[in-house]
């Protein structure tokens, strides 16, 4: 009986906190994702993004955020590209960042 209780307690400890993430392309969809990774990427994303135009391209953002990501959350930049896009779509849906109407696409803070 004790072993089962220990397994249940360990599973509860391993659960990660989540945060709700929006997507500008799918306004009715809300996803629950790892809160720690989201917060770390959001900090890095907003740190590199300029407030005035011209904004940064997706490639420029992906490269620049790597310098500001904690290595314990994103070891070796693992999955940083996916998280960069996820945060960009969420912040765009929330109105925190603006997609400029140009080619290639660029983003800046609102």
C-alpha positions, 0 to 999 in steps of 0.5 A, spaced: 500 500 500 505 504 501 508 503 494 502 505 491 501 512 495 509 513 494 508 513 486 501 517 486 505 522 490 511 522 486 506 523 480 503 529 483 510 532 484 512 531 477 506 535 474 508 542 471 504 548 472 501 550 465 499 557 462 493 558 457 496 560 450 492 563 445 493 563 437 492 569 433 490 564 427 485 560 431 482 565 436 477 560 439 483 555 441 486 555 448 492 551 449 495 549 456 502 549 456 508 549 460 508 555 464 516 555 466 518 554 458 513 559 456 515 565 461 522 564 460 521 564 452 516 570 453 522 574 457 527 573 452 522 574 446 520 581 449 527 583 450 529 582 443 523 585 440 524 593 438 518 597 440 519 601 433 519 599 426 522 596 423 521 590 427 525 583 427 524 577 422 522 570 425 529 568 423 532 574 427 528 573 433 529 565 433 537 567 433 537 573 438 532 569 443 537 564 444 542 569 448 537 570 453 534 563 455 536 559 461 540 553 460 536 549 465 529 550 461 532 550 454 538 546 454 542 547 448 536 551 445 532 545 445 525 546 442 527 554 442 524 555 435 517 551 436 517 556 443 519 562 439 513 561 434 508 559 440 510 565 444 509 570 438 502 567 436 500 568 443 503 575 444 500 577 437 493 574 439 493 578 446 495 585 442 502 585 445 506 585 439 504 587 432 505 584 425 508 589 420 505 589 413 511 587 409 515 582 406 519 578 409 514 579 415 517 583 421 514 583 428 515 589 434 512 591 440 505 594 440 
